[in-house]
Amino acid sequence: MSAQPQPTEPSFVHDIDAESGIFDSATGTLKLLAEPTRLHILWLLSERERNVTELVEVTGVARTVVSQHLAKLRLGGLVQTRRVGRSVIYRVDDGHLNRLVFESLNHADHQMTGEPAHE
């Protein structure tokens, strides 16, 4: 079993060109994350791929609402799909996005519990 990469390793470090529109792109991603149901869906998809029925059962949100959120996430490039028979399976294939989701939830947990910030 290989060790998990640390945040200082090259796969986590990218040169940022402030003139490239990267801040607009990042803002678009953060806007998609800034909705509780979408964040919940992404958190669930970070665990494993799921279909709409599973997401409805776990979130307790109406099927039409889950489908609308998935459409926005797909349009934004945050989720990918594959078809199995008549079912569409959703997944997140981006480690950066998975870490962003987990870190935002960890940050929220610290805010709610009063636990001090750490590296």
Wavefront OBJ file of the C-alpha trace (Angstrom):
o trace
v 0.000 0.000 0.000
v 1.461 3.383 -0.936
v 1.407 6.409 1.340
v -1.016 9.227 0.672
v 0.625 12.261 -0.985
v 1.252 15.208 1.300
v -0.012 18.700 0.356
v 3.519 19.858 -0.506
v 4.093 17.201 -3.173
v 3.971 18.272 -6.842
v 0.477 16.893 -7.544
v -0.881 19.434 -5.076
v 1.175 22.430 -6.199
v 0.368 24.369 -9.361
v 1.729 27.632 -10.680
v -1.028 30.242 -10.562
v -1.213 32.760 -13.397
v -3.361 35.599 -12.028
v -4.023 36.848 -15.563
v -5.391 33.540 -16.876
v -8.971 33.851 -15.616
v -8.280 31.274 -12.932
v -10.016 33.356 -10.258
v -13.211 33.475 -12.333
v -13.026 29.726 -12.852
v -12.445 29.081 -9.136
v -15.328 31.400 -8.250
v -17.610 29.402 -10.559
v -16.671 26.208 -8.737
v -17.182 27.796 -5.323
v -20.608 29.113 -6.381
v -21.643 25.565 -7.273
v -20.420 24.366 -3.869
v -22.255 27.175 -2.055
v -25.576 25.324 -1.884
v -26.169 22.766 0.900
v -27.828 20.068 -1.222
v -25.151 20.258 -3.924
v -22.407 20.105 -1.299
v -24.107 17.090 0.295
v -24.354 15.377 -3.113
v -20.672 16.025 -3.842
v -19.716 14.705 -0.411
v -21.691 11.508 -1.094
v -20.161 11.142 -4.554
v -16.688 11.577 -3.103
v -17.283 8.291 -1.233
v -18.418 6.339 -4.300
v -20.443 6.663 -7.462
v -24.227 6.616 -7.102
v -27.411 6.887 -9.135
v -30.198 9.416 -8.589
v -32.318 6.989 -6.567
v -29.507 6.431 -4.051
v -28.886 10.171 -3.760
v -32.606 10.811 -3.167
v -32.748 8.132 -0.452
v -29.667 9.383 1.391
v -30.332 13.132 1.134
v -34.099 12.966 1.652
v -34.513 15.553 -1.107
v -37.126 15.200 -3.867
v -35.977 13.408 -7.024
v -36.617 16.441 -9.232
v -34.515 18.640 -6.940
v -31.630 16.136 -6.873
v -31.804 15.856 -10.668
v -31.692 19.641 -11.075
v -28.649 19.897 -8.800
v -26.901 17.058 -10.636
v -27.554 18.817 -13.950
v -25.906 21.993 -12.626
v -22.948 20.034 -11.263
v -22.562 18.181 -14.549
v -22.813 21.378 -16.585
v -20.161 22.911 -14.311
v -17.879 19.933 -14.921
v -17.879 18.823 -11.290
v -19.514 15.418 -11.810
v -19.151 12.825 -14.529
v -21.621 10.183 -15.630
v -21.788 6.751 -17.153
v -24.811 4.799 -18.252
v -25.601 1.310 -16.975
v -28.689 0.062 -18.774
v -31.343 2.697 -18.176
v -29.624 4.109 -15.102
v -27.178 7.032 -15.044
v -24.367 6.689 -12.531
v -22.747 9.873 -11.175
v -19.212 10.222 -9.834
v -16.530 12.771 -8.948
v -13.184 12.020 -10.615
v -11.269 15.011 -9.285
v -9.066 14.707 -6.209
v -8.811 18.497 -5.928
v -12.605 18.777 -5.776
v -12.871 15.948 -3.239
v -10.305 17.646 -0.995
v -12.078 21.001 -1.393
v -15.382 19.432 -0.302
v -13.799 17.699 2.703
v -11.841 20.769 3.757
v -14.928 22.998 3.541
v -16.812 20.544 5.765
v -13.880 20.282 8.175
v -13.706 24.089 8.328
v -17.458 24.250 9.029
v -17.053 21.651 11.774
v -14.355 23.784 13.416
v -16.563 26.869 13.145
v -19.500 25.045 14.725
v -17.586 23.284 17.506
v -15.088 26.023 18.321
v -12.164 23.700 17.687
v -9.079 25.803 16.888
v -7.720 26.006 13.355
v -4.722 23.868 12.435
v -2.593 22.945 9.420
l 1 2 3 4 5 6 7 8 9 10 11 12 13 14 15 16 17 18 19 20 21 22 23 24 25 26 27 28 29 30 31 32 33 34 35 36 37 38 39 40 41 42 43 44 45 46 47 48 49 50 51 52 53 54 55 56 57 58 59 60 61 62 63 64 65 66 67 68 69 70 71 72 73 74 75 76 77 78 79 80 81 82 83 84 85 86 87 88 89 90 91 92 93 94 95 96 97 98 99 100 101 102 103 104 105 106 107 108 109 110 111 112 113 114 115 116 117 118 119
